[in-house]
Amino acid sequence: MTVPLIVLVGPMGVGKSTVGQLLAERLGCAYRDTDDDIVSAQGRSIAEIFVEEGEEAFRAIEKQAVREALAQHDGVLALGGGAILDADTRDLLAGQRVVYLSMDVEEAVQRTGLNAARPLLAVNPRKQWRELMEARRHLYEGVATAVVATDGRTPEEVTRTALDALELKEA
């Protein structure tokens, strides 16, 4: 069975895609993002899936995408912000090298603008982001091999810290 070299988890806007691509470059492996897999397979954006089918339907699609990616991908894998809500997904992450990229609400505001393209943050984004993190932080921490704070750091600094935390050498 194939196992990803690194799995990235964390809230929306934390930089999983950017850091994931940098990690893949440094490690000489492929990068994959389950959100991209979902958009490609569904032929529509995640926001459209939320609006048209609801969060429950999206989470079922996401769960299958994560399961497939974990079984097939041997490089750096980024999961959507809510993927860790599923207990089966958390079980699949046990024993994997999982990096939780963390940030505080002020950093989230600066990075994402907490805009309408984020369906879970459409109304009162700052409050909703805080509530999401209160509900999810322990789940991210529970699956993590390493926690890397991204606040005030460049993607390169975060990448270097993640490599050091996992004791991985660049290719």
Summary of the structure (lengths in Angstrom):
residues: 171
radius of gyration: 15.1
end to end distance: 22.8
largest distance: 43.9
contacts: 542
relative contact order: 0.22
helix: 58%
strand: 11%
